[in-house]
Amino acid sequence: MRLGVESLALSSKNISGIGIYSQNIISTLLTIENMDLSFYNPYFFNGNYPKKHLPGVKVENIFAPIFLNSEKFDKIWYDDLLKNRIEKDSLDLFHGLSSFCPYSEKVPTVVTIHDLHPFFEKNNFYTSSFEQRVSRSVRSANRIICVSEFTKSQLKELLDISDDKIDVVYEGVNPMFYPRDQKQSADVLRNKYNIDEQFVVCVSDFYPRKNHLFLLESFAAARKKGLNYKLILVGKKNDYFNKIRQFINDRGFSSFVKILGYVYSEDMPYFYSLAEALVYPSLYEGFGLPLLEAMACNCKVLNSDSSSLKEISLDHGVSFDPKDKESLISALLSINNQNFWQDKLFKARNYAGNFTWEKTTQTTLGVYRKVLGK
């Protein structure tokens, strides 16, 4: 099979979310299926990063005027440059891994939809561009992969897409996520991140929907009721990060909150293995991979009950209402109830073991075969 793939999420130095999905799908495809795979990348869009994230993968760089605004860039990249190149290369199939794909009458296409949060954030130019591009992609694709039943339901409701065109394929957990030795974990965190105290960790990039302000206020209130841990925030820094930092300083929370910024995936098992819990207060997610990664490391999970998160965690964590401070405080105070967590942690770790990238990729290959009639 001659397969082409594309994901702008791999065109940056530090990857998360969709980038992790794309990286694992591509690398696993090459280990379980004999195929000619090419990754298409807009040249000058940090052209070396895909090669860093995808060692051994053939990266086809295509010159693209990335200085254009989002809408103009998307149009030129997907409707002209990428479309023309995949048709010229006579691919058997093209898979858009990050919610977008070109329209082609010559090359069958599959597109993965992760979430549709921009449809609910009518506050910037990007949302309009995203809506148009996603709408065009899902209508032109031969098949659509959604990473959760929640995302599938959103897609059907918002864009009136037929149920029989959509396949739900859950994400996987990388094998590097397993419980690490406590002393080794403590040494890594002390030496690399200057962490030498008991902590709860939140792993999430900084956007309003991630609900950090609500978490900070609730965590401070829980400390007044006996919670005796620090809060570590892990995630890529961006413009909204500055608001978070200012909020921490203004409220006097800096004595118990530490912001690390981006942490490479290789170090996350040490965080999960040593943390008292992962807390995940997001208002909107398409999947929620950190929940499963933490469970795989025998870490307690406290998750919002919104969007896809309850679907992914089931009853293996403690869920809370992401708009109710008392609900989150109660979840945080449950951390010290060891009798409550003992059996729950064992079951959660076994549950997380059901999610593998090999299973994700094998199911994705099944979607390809549907398109190709094999």
C-alpha positions in Angstrom: 0.0 0.0 0.0 1.2 3.5 -0.8 0.0 5.6 2.1 0.3 9.3 2.6 -0.2 11.0 6.0 -0.1 14.5 7.2 -0.3 16.2 10.6 0.6 19.8 11.3 0.7 18.8 15.0 4.1 17.3 14.3 5.5 20.5 12.8 6.5 22.0 16.1 9.4 21.4 18.5 7.3 20.0 21.4 4.3 17.8 20.7 1.2 16.9 22.8 -2.3 15.7 22.1 -2.8 15.3 18.4 1.0 15.2 17.9 1.4 12.2 20.2 -1.5 10.5 18.4 0.1 11.1 15.0 3.5 10.0 16.1 2.3 6.7 17.6 0.0 5.9 14.7 2.7 6.4 12.1 5.5 4.6 14.0 3.2 1.6 14.8 2.0 1.4 11.2 5.5 0.8 10.0 6.0 -2.0 12.5 2.9 -4.1 11.8 2.3 -3.5 8.1 4.5 -3.6 5.0 3.8 -0.4 3.2 5.3 2.6 1.4 4.5 5.5 3.8 5.2 9.1 3.2 4.7 12.0 5.6 3.8 15.3 3.8 5.1 18.4 5.5 4.8 22.1 4.5 8.4 23.2 4.1 9.5 26.2 6.2 6.9 25.1 8.8 9.7 24.1 11.1 10.7 21.6 8.4 13.1 19.6 10.6 10.7 18.8 13.4 8.8 16.0 11.7 12.1 14.2 11.0 12.9 14.5 14.7 9.5 13.1 15.8 9.4 10.4 13.1 12.9 8.8 12.8 13.1 6.6 9.8 10.0 7.9 8.2 10.1 9.3 4.7 9.3 13.0 5.0 8.2 14.8 1.8 8.8 18.6 2.3 6.6 20.8 0.1 7.4 24.5 -0.1 4.5 26.4 1.4 4.0 30.2 2.1 3.4 29.8 5.9 3.5 33.6 6.5 -0.1 33.8 5.3 -3.0 33.9 7.8 -4.6 30.6 8.9 -7.4 30.6 6.4 -5.3 31.5 3.4 -2.6 29.0 4.4 -5.1 26.2 4.9 -6.6 26.9 1.5 -3.3 26.9 -0.4 -1.9 23.9 1.6 -4.9 21.5 1.5 -6.7 22.6 -1.7 -3.7 23.1 -3.9 -0.2 22.0 -2.7 -1.1 18.9 -0.8 -3.9 17.8 -3.1 -1.7 18.1 -6.2 1.2 16.3 -4.6 -0.7 13.2 -3.4 -2.4 12.9 -6.8 1.0 13.2 -8.5 2.4 10.5 -6.2 -0.5 8.2 -7.1 -1.2 7.2 -3.5 -3.5 4.3 -2.8 -4.8 6.2 0.3 -4.3 9.4 2.2 -4.9 9.9 5.9 -5.3 13.3 7.5 -4.3 12.7 11.1 -5.1 16.1 12.5 -8.8 16.8 11.5 -8.1 18.1 8.0 -7.6 16.5 4.6 -7.6 17.6 1.0 -10.4 16.9 -1.4 -9.3 14.6 -4.2 -11.3 12.7 -6.8 -8.2 10.5 -7.6 -7.0 9.5 -4.1 -9.3 8.1 -1.4 -9.0 9.8 1.9 -9.5 9.1 5.6 -9.6 11.9 8.3 -9.3 11.6 12.0 -11.4 14.1 14.1 -10.1 14.6 17.6 -12.5 17.2 19.0 -14.6 20.1 17.9 -13.9 22.7 20.6 -13.5 25.6 18.2 -17.2 25.3 17.2 -17.9 26.4 20.8 -15.3 29.2 21.0 -16.7 31.9 18.8 -14.0 34.4 19.8 -11.3 34.5 17.2 -10.5 34.2 13.5 -9.1 30.7 13.8 -12.5 29.2 14.9 -14.2 30.2 11.6 -11.3 28.8 9.5 -11.4 25.6 11.6 -15.1 25.1 11.1 -14.9 25.6 7.4 -11.9 23.3 7.0 -13.3 20.5 9.2 -16.7 20.7 7.5 -15.1 20.4 4.0 -12.8 17.6 5.2 -15.5 15.3 6.7 -17.8 15.8 3.8 -15.1 14.9 1.2 -13.4 12.1 3.1 -14.3 8.5 2.3 -14.3 7.6 5.9 -14.0 9.4 9.2 -12.2 8.2 12.4 -13.4 9.7 15.7 -11.3 9.1 18.8 -14.3 8.8 21.1 -18.1 8.2 21.0 -18.4 11.7 22.4 -16.6 13.2 19.4 -18.7 11.1 17.1 -21.9 12.4 18.6 -20.6 16.0 18.3 -19.8 15.5 14.7 -23.2 14.0 13.9 -25.0 16.8 15.7 -23.0 19.8 14.5 -22.4 18.7 10.9 -25.1 16.2 10.2 -22.7 13.4 9.2 -24.1 10.0 8.6 -23.4 7.4 11.3 -22.3 4.8 8.9 -19.5 6.9 7.6 -17.8 7.1 11.0 -15.6 4.7 12.9 -14.7 5.2 16.6 -11.1 4.2 17.2 -9.7 4.9 20.7 -6.2 6.1 21.3 -3.5 3.9 23.0 -1.0 4.1 25.8 2.7 3.9 25.0 4.5 0.9 26.7 6.8 3.3 28.4 4.0 4.2 30.8 4.3 1.7 33.7 5.0 2.2 37.5 8.6 3.3 38.1 10.7 2.7 41.2 9.8 5.4 43.8 13.4 6.2 44.6 14.4 6.5 40.9 11.4 8.7 40.2 12.2 10.9 43.2 15.8 11.3 42.0 14.7 12.2 38.4 12.3 14.8 39.6 14.7 16.3 42.2 17.6 16.5 39.8 15.8 17.6 36.6 12.9 19.6 38.0 13.8 20.6 41.5 10.8 18.8 43.0 11.3 17.4 46.5 7.8 17.4 48.0 4.6 15.4 47.8 2.4 16.7 44.9 -0.6 16.4 42.8 0.0 16.9 39.0 -2.1 18.5 36.3 -1.0 17.6 32.8 -2.6 20.0 30.3 -1.7 22.8 27.9 -2.9 26.2 28.9 -6.2 27.2 27.4 -9.4 28.5 29.0 -11.3 25.3 28.4 -8.6 23.4 30.4 -10.1 25.1 33.5 -6.9 25.9 35.4 -8.3 28.9 37.2 -11.1 26.7 38.7 -8.5 24.1 39.7 -6.3 26.6 41.4 -9.1 28.1 43.5 -10.5 24.6 44.4 -7.0 23.4 45.3 -6.4 26.4 47.6 -9.7 25.7 49.3 -8.9 22.0 49.7 -5.6 22.9 51.4 -7.6 24.8 54.0 -9.5 21.6 54.7 -6.4 19.5 55.2 -4.9 18.7 51.8 -1.2 18.8 52.3 0.3 18.6 48.8 1.8 20.9 46.3 0.2 21.3 42.8 2.5 20.8 39.8 1.2 22.2 36.4 2.7 20.5 33.3 1.9 21.8 29.8 3.2 23.9 26.9 3.4 27.5 27.6 1.5 30.0 25.4 -0.2 33.4 25.6 -2.8 32.1 28.1 -0.1 30.8 30.3 0.8 34.4 31.3 -2.8 34.8 32.7 -2.4 31.7 34.7 0.9 32.8 36.2 -0.5 36.3 37.0 -3.5 34.7 38.7 -1.3 32.5 40.8 0.8 35.6 41.9 -2.2 37.8 42.6 -4.0 35.2 44.7 -0.8 34.3 46.7 -0.8 30.7 45.4 2.9 30.6 44.5 3.8 28.9 47.8 2.0 25.7 46.8 1.9 25.9 43.0 4.8 25.1 40.7 4.5 25.6 36.9 7.0 23.4 34.9 5.9 24.1 31.4 6.5 21.4 28.8 7.8 18.0 30.0 9.0 15.4 27.5 7.0 12.2 27.4 9.9 10.1 28.5 9.8 11.8 31.9 6.1 11.6 32.5 6.1 8.1 33.9 8.3 9.4 36.7 5.8 12.1 37.5 2.8 9.8 37.4 4.7 7.1 39.5 5.5 9.6 42.3 2.4 11.9 42.2 -0.3 11.5 44.8 -2.8 11.9 42.0 -3.4 13.3 38.5 -6.1 16.0 38.5 -7.8 16.7 35.1 -10.4 19.5 35.3 -11.0 20.2 31.6 -14.3 21.4 30.4 -13.9 19.9 27.0 -11.9 17.0 25.6 -12.1 14.7 22.6 -10.3 11.9 24.4 -8.2 12.4 27.5 -5.0 10.3 27.1 -3.3 11.5 30.3 -6.0 9.7 32.3 -5.0 6.3 30.9 -1.2 7.1 31.0 -1.6 7.9 34.7 -3.6 4.8 35.4 -1.0 2.7 33.7 1.6 4.1 36.1 -0.6 3.2 39.2 -1.5 6.9 39.7 -4.8 8.0 41.2 -6.9 9.9 38.7 -9.4 12.7 39.5 -11.2 13.7 36.3 -13.9 16.1 35.2 -17.1 14.3 34.2 -17.5 16.5 31.1 -17.3 15.7 27.4 -15.3 12.4 26.7 -13.6 12.1 30.0 -16.2 10.0 31.8 -16.4 7.8 28.7 -12.6 7.2 28.9 -12.1 6.9 32.6 -15.4 5.0 33.3 -15.4 4.4 37.1 -11.6 3.9 37.4 -11.0 7.4 38.7 -13.0 9.8 40.9 -15.0 12.2 38.7 -16.2 15.6 39.6 -18.3 18.5 38.2 -15.8 20.9 36.5 -18.0 23.9 37.5 -18.7 22.9 41.1 -15.8 23.8 43.5 -17.1 21.6 46.3 -17.2 18.6 43.9 -13.5 19.0 43.1 -12.6 19.7 46.7 -14.3 16.4 47.7 -12.4 14.6 45.0 -9.1 16.1 46.1 -9.7 15.1 49.7 -10.3 11.5 48.7 -6.6 11.1 47.8 -5.7 10.2 51.4 -8.3 7.4 51.6 -6.0 4.5 50.9 -8.6 1.8 51.6 -10.8 3.4 48.9 -8.0 3.5 46.3 -6.3 0.2 46.9 -8.6 -2.0 44.8 -9.4 0.9 42.5 -5.8 1.4 41.4 -5.3 -2.3 40.6 -8.4 -2.3 38.4 -7.5 1.0 36.8 -4.1 -0.2 35.8 -5.5 -3.4 34.2 -8.1 -1.3 32.4 -5.5 1.1 31.0 -3.7 -2.0 29.6 -6.6 -2.5 27.2 -5.5 0.6 25.3 -2.5 0.0 23.1 -1.2 1.8 20.0 -1.0 -1.6 18.2 -4.8 -2.1 18.8 -5.4 1.5 17.7 -3.4 1.0 14.5 -4.8 -2.4 13.7 -8.3 -0.9 13.9 -7.2 2.0 11.8 -5.9 -0.5 9.1 -9.4 -2.0 9.2 -10.8 1.4 8.3 -8.3 1.7 5.4 -9.4 -1.7 4.1 -13.1 -0.6 4.2 -12.1 2.3 1.9 -10.1 0.2 -0.4 -12.6 -2.6 -0.5 -10.2 -5.2 0.8 
